[in-house]
């Protein structure tokens, strides 16, 4: 799924908050 790709992009852009 794209979830992993999205998480990777989010982690790269924003700090891990979730």
N, C-alpha and C positions, 0 to 999 in steps of 0.2 A: 504493500500500500504506500501511498504518498506520505503517510503519517511520519515515517522515519525520515524521509527527505525534509519534510517541513520542520520537524524537531531539530534536525541538524542545522538547517538554515536559521531557525530561531535562536538556537544555542550560539550560533556564530554571530548573530546580530545582537541579541539580547542575552543578559545573564540568565543562568538557570534558576528560575523562580518556581517552576512547577516540580 
